Amino acid sequence: MSRVLVIDDEADIRELIDLTLVRMGLATECVGSVAEARTALDAEVFQLCLTDMRLPDGDGLEIVRYITEHHPQTPIAVITAYGSAENAVAALKAGAFDYLAKPVGLEQLRTLVKSALRLPGGGQDNENPLQSLIGDSPSMQQVRAMIEKLARSQAPIYISGESGSGKELAARLIHGRSARAAASFVPVNCGAIPENLMESEFFGYRKGAFTGADSEREGFFQAAHGGTLFLDEVADLPLAMQVKLLRAIQEKRVRKVGSVAEEPVDVRIICATHKNLRELVDRGAFRQDLYYRLNVIELRMPPLRERMEDIAPLVEAILRRVFGDSPPKLSSGAVKALSLYSFPGNVRELENILERATALCSDDLIEVEDLHIGPEEMAGGEEQGRGAETLDEYLNRLERQAILEALQKAEGNRTAAARLLGVTFRSMRYRLERLGIE
């Protein structure tokens, strides 16, 4: 039988939690101070600890730090006063698994306890290197160690890094190794949703809420209930939506468009962007209060140029994915060319280079010319020149490439692609027509 340590100096709250946990088939031990908690923790093993933040001889953060240092396998959740968001964030940063706000909702308490007790067996190790972060560079070893730690928490995570550096893969690994692994991982590209549809897409809508709402529909939050909601390119959220997202995260409740009632949601938020959120906050383009709720813990994904020793295992893994056990080889010149290239598009660009090269190579040998990265593109070299192109041809090629990349990122949504490029929709439409892009 799993044992839970409950720490609170208010007898009625201890009794409420005790009764709830006993009905769930759990054994509990209830204490009312930091000193009693330490004695209990050192005397026996608990599968979960619940502690109030305000105790007569200290605070809950002391217990969080003590458990993190001396009993790291025991997940701990804190109970905070209503509106004490700063305390909750501080506890999560110190290593708490999750938090509850007073007055304690029994349904939220049960959900939290179920998630915590799944932790020891939650998240299966994935032996397939194609589904994990490849490379043994010091920076990637640090990333993997951080993922192991983050998987045991419910804290919101902000994954920073350049485009193509593996931010979504890291988010999926955190989810897959967590207690939420059995529930859904819902990725959302915030830059690909038209602004007028954002609220209904995130929170769902009731039948008849607006023209075309012929039936009730769940939103991203409902779809991720019990699991993880991954907000990619979160910097692209308009300010009005940032306010609504902040409230949903704080209250753990959402209201469908057209509904008067809120419904509880249990999701873990992981967000990512290639932009600098701190700079956006300073410019007033991103809300500071939302930034601090999303950026409880930051995971930085290093660019490929900072871990060049990982290129060889990445190349091997990518080629095996395409060709199985008989992949083509790289000539010594091709290997050297890759080692000198700066990879502005990171791992995603490496994949594209190799996939193109395998289509062009002959005799299962990839040569330098098959890679299409000339000396002028190597790390430390000059930017790619225009060769024999006229200036107009050169500029059109760069513009076309930028537009196609934005459209791909926005999954074909021209409005979202225009926003990514910083141009109006009318300008985007004109450029598409001028360049003959369907």
N, C-alpha and C positions, 0 to 999 in steps of 0.2 A: 504494500500500500504506500502510495506517495505521501510524503510528509511536507507540510507547509508551515513556515514560521511566520506568524503575524505579530507585528510590532506596532502598538498604538496605545497611547496613555488614556484614551477614552473608552471606558468599559462597554458602552453601548455599540460603538463601532466594532470593537473586537468581537462582541457577541454576534453582530450581524454577519460579519465575514466568516466567523467560525461556523455558524449554522449553515451558511451557503456552501461552504467547502465540504462540510460533513455530508450534506445532501448529494454532493458530487462524488461521494465515496472516498474522500481524502481524510487523512489524519492531520490534525493541526496542533500546534503549540503556540499559545498566546502569551506575549510578554509586553511590558509597558515602558521599557527604557532601553537606552543604548547599552548599558552595562549588562542587563539581563539578556539582551540579544547576543552579545559577544559570548557570554557563558554558554548559551544554548547552541550557538553555531560551532563552538569548539568541542561540544559534548557529543553531537550526533550530526548525521548528514541529512540535509533537507533538499528536496527537489525544487523548491521555490521559496522565496522570501518576499513578503509584502510589508512595507514599512511606511508609517506616517513621516512627513517631513519635519514636524515640530514635536519634539520629545522633551521631557523634563530635564534630562541631563545632556542634551546635545541635539543634533538634527539628523535627518535621514541620510544626508550626504556622507556623514561619518560611517554609517553602516554600509552604504553603497561602496565606498572606498575600501572598507575592511573586507567585504566579501570579494570584491574584485581582486584584492591582493592575496587573501588567504584561502578563499573558497571559490575560485574562478568558474567552477562547473555549476555553481548554484545561480540560476537567474534571479534577479531581484527587480521588483517593481515598486514605485513610490506612490504615495497618496498625497496629493497636494490640495491646498485650499483653492476654492473656485477663483479663477482669474489669475492664479499665480503661474503664469506661463514661464517666467524666468526661472523659477525653481524647477519646473519640469525639464526645461532645456538643460539646466546645470546638472541635473541627475542623469539625464541621458548621456551627456558628455562624460560624466564620471564613470559610466559603465552600466547604468540601469537598463534593464530589458524594455520596460515600458512604464507608463504612469496612468494613474486614475485621478480624476478631479472630484472633490467633494461637492455635493453629496454623492456618495458612491452609488452608481447604477448597478443593480445586480446582474443585468444582462451583460454589461460591459465587463464586470468582474469575472463572470463565467467565461467569456470569450478570451480575456487575457490569460486566465489560469489554464485553459485548454491549450492555447498557443505555447505558453511557457513549458508545460509538461510534455509537449511534443519535441522540445529542443534536443534532448539526448539522441533521439533517433531521427530527427528531422534533417532533410537534405542529404541525399546520397552522394558519395564521392563519385565523380565522373572520371573514369579512366581514359576516355577518349580525348587525346590532345587537341583534336579539332574543335572540341566543345569547351576548351579551357584556354587560359591565357598562356601562350607559348613563349618560352624564353627563360634562361637562367641568369640573366643580368641582375645585378644588385637591385635595380629599380623594380624589376618584375617580381623578384623574390619578396620585396617589400609590399608590393601590391597584393600578392597572393596571401601574405600573412595578414594584411589589413582586411581582406575579404573574409578570411576565417573568423576574425574578430567581429566584423560587422554583421555576419550572418547570425550571431547569437543575440543581436539587439533588435529592438523595434524602432530605434532612433531614425528620423529622416536623414537621408544621405544626399549630399551634393557631389556628383562626379564631374570633375573638371578635366578638360583636355581638348586637344585639337580634333578637328574632324578626321575620322578614320582611325582613331587611336584605340578603339575598343571599349567605349563607354557603355554601350548597351550590353555587350558581352559580359562586362563586369557586373552590371546590374542583374543580369540573368543568373550569374553564378552566385551572387549574394542571395537571391531569392531561392535558388535551387538547393542551397546548403542551409536554409533556415527552417524554422518550424512551420513556415507558410508554404513549403515546397509542394504540398498536395493541392493547394488552391491555385488560382490563376495568376499568371504574370501578364499584365496588360500594358503593352507599350503604346504611348501616345506621342505623335509628332506635333508639338504645340504650334509649330510654324505652318502646318498644312491644313489647319481648320479655319474656315472663314469666321471672322469675328462675330457675325450675327448668329452663328450656329453653335458657338462655344458653350454657352450655358446648357443647352439641351443635350449636347454631346457629352459633357462632363457629368451632368446630374440626371439626365433622362427627362421625359415629359409625359404628361397625362394626355389621354385621348381628348381631342378638341382644344388643346392648349393654344394652337395656332393653325393657320390654314395649312392643310396637308398632314396634320397630326391625326391620322385615321385610326390609330391604335396606341395603346400605352407602350412606352419603350424605356428600357433601362439605359443608364449612362455608364461612362467609364468607371465611376466609383462603385456602382452596383456590380458591374462585371468583375471588378477586382476584390469584391468583398471576401475577407479571409485571406487574401493574397497580397500582391504587390502592384502598385500603380507606378509605372515608370514614365515620367514626364520628360521626354527628350526635347531639347531646344526650348527649355522653359523660359529663357530670356525673351522669346517672341510673344509671350502672353501679353495682351493689352492690359492697361492699368485697371480697367473696370473688372476684368476677369480675375486679376490678381487679388482684388478685395474679396471676391466670392470664394476663391480657392483658399485664402487665408482662414476665412470663417469655417470652411468645411474641415480644414486640418485641425483647428483649435477645438471645435465643438464635436468633431467626429460624427457629424450629422449633415445630411444634405436634403434639399427640397427640390423635387422635380418641378420643371416648368409647368405652370397651370395647377399646381397643388398648393393647399394651404398647410399641409402637415409635413413635418420633417421626419426623416427615417434615419436610424443609426447605421453607420457604415464602419467596418473594421478593415482598414487598408493601411499598408505601409507605403510611404511615399519615398521614392528615389527619383531624383531629378538630375538632369545633365544639360550642359550647353558648352559650345566651343567659345562662347563670348565670355568676357570678364564681368561677372555679376557685380563685383564690388564697384567697378567703374560705372556700371549702369545705375547702381544705387546713388553714387555720388552725383550723377548727372540728373537724377530724378526720373529716370526711365524705368526703374524697378523699385518696388516698395521695400523700404528698409525692414519693416516688421515681417514681411513675408520672407525676405532674404534670411533673417535670423531664425525663422522657423524651418526653412528648408536646409540651411547650411549648419545643421547641428554638428554633423561630422563630414569632413571633406575627404574624398578619395581622388587623388590626382593620377590620371593616366598619362604616363610619359610619352612624348613623341618618339617615333622610331629612330630619329637621328640621335637620340640620347641613349639608345641601347642597340648600337649597330652590331654587337656580338650576337644578337638574337636573329639576325637576318638569315643565317644558314638554317637553323631549325624551322624558321617560318617558311622559307622556300621549300624545304623538304615536305612539310605538312601540307602546304597549298598544292604542290604537284601531286602528292599522293591522293589528295581529295579528288583531283580531276582524273588521274590515270590509274588509281589503285596501286598495286604492287609493282608496276612497271613504268614508272614516270620517266620522262626524258631527263637527260643530264645537262648541266651547264658547263660551257667551256671555261677555262681559267680566266679568259678575258671577260666573259659575262659575269663571273663571280666578282672580279675586281671592279667592274663597272657598277654593280649593285652596291659594293662596299663604299664607293665614293659618292653615291647619289644621296641627295639630302632628303628625299621623300616628303615633300610638302603635304601629300595626301595620306601619309603614314601607312599602316598595314593595308588599308583598303586600296591604296594606290599600288602597293606591291602586288596584291592579288590581281589587279587589272593588268599590270605590266606582264605578269607571268602568264595569265590567260591569253593575252594577245600574242605573246611570244610563242606559246605552244601551237598556236594556229599558223604561225609563219615559219617555224623552224623545220628543218629537214633532217632525216636520219636520226631522229630522236636526240638531237644535240642543239641546245639553245646557244646561239652565238651573240656577240655584242650587238650586231645590227638588228637582231630579232627583238631586242629589248626596247629599241627606239628611245634610248636616252643617250644623247650625244655628250661629248666632253663639256659643252657649254652648259649642260644641265647638272653637272656633278657638284657635289658639295664643295663650297668654297669657290666655285667658278662663277661666270657671269650668267645672267638670266638668258633663257633661250632666245636667240635672235630670230629675225624674220627671214633669213636666208635670201632666196630669190623673189620672195613675195613683195608686191607693192605695199606701201603703207596702209592703203585701204583694205587690201586683202588680209594683211597681218592683223589689223584692228578688228575686222569682221570675224576672223577666226577666233580671236580671244573672246570677243563678245558672245559668239555662238557657243563656245565652250562653257563660259560662265552661265549662260541661260540654261543650257542643257543640264548642267550640274545642279542648278537651282530647281529645275523642274523634276529631276530625279529625286532630289531631297524632299520636295514637296509632294511626291507621289502623283505628279501630273497636275496638281492644282495650280492654275496660273496666277490666281490672286495671291496665294501663299508664296509662290515663287517670286512674284513682284515684290512682296514685302521683304523677302530674304535679300533681294538685290538692291533694296532701297529706292525703287522706282514706283511710279504710279501704275495702276492697271492699264490705263490708256497707253502709256509709254511702252509697257510690256507688250501689249497687243500690236502696236506699231512695229516694234523690233522683231516680233515673231513673223509678221508678214514680210518685212524687209529682208530677213535672212532666210525665208522659206522654210521655217520650222513648223511642222504640223502639230 
